[in-house]
Amino acid sequence: MTAEDPLFTWASDQGLLGLDPEPEPVTPAEHLAVSELLNRYALGYDERRLDLITSAFTVDAVCETWLRETRVSRFEGAQAISTEMASVMREQGPAQRRHLVTNLIVTRDGDDLRGVAYSAVLLAPGPEEVHVGASAVYDLVATDDAGALRLSRLTIGLDGYLGHAPRR
């Protein structure tokens, strides 16, 4: 394998990552705000708090999930995103999920902030059992929505998924 192997570059090859080699810098406060937003979304998912998920998105947001080169879902609008994620949660079953979000890079994209981050999802089906359930990369656009920072776009790129990825 080489660094050019499609196994390592699938997300970039699909155009899913907004990595600019010469990004416009953001302030530490902007970086922290995007980190907080992404972490609130992840915690909302882990705790099945649909109110937190809904509040993380703009009313016209788009959320897509890809399993490597295949798009498995696309939801539009904060309420639809929350409703469809609730359906996915039911399909995933009772195992506790914990999203570990790391390596966040935040750049400016006009009036918006753009973020790229990694995620590993831990699954705990029981008190004595833990698995890595997914490896993913997030690409997001955060928008000022009447004074609140919200996701106007979230793309979830799954490198791998334990079990069968829900498809919509």
Secondary structure, DSSP 8 states (H G I E B T S, - for coil): --TTSHHHHHHHHTT-----SS-----HHHHHHHHHHHHHHHHHHHTT-HHHHHHHEEEEEEEEEEETTEEEEEEESHHHHHHHHHHHHHHH-S-EEEEEEEEEEEEEETTEEEEEEEEEEEEEEETTEEEEEEEEEEEEEEEEETTEEEEEEEEEEEEEESS-----
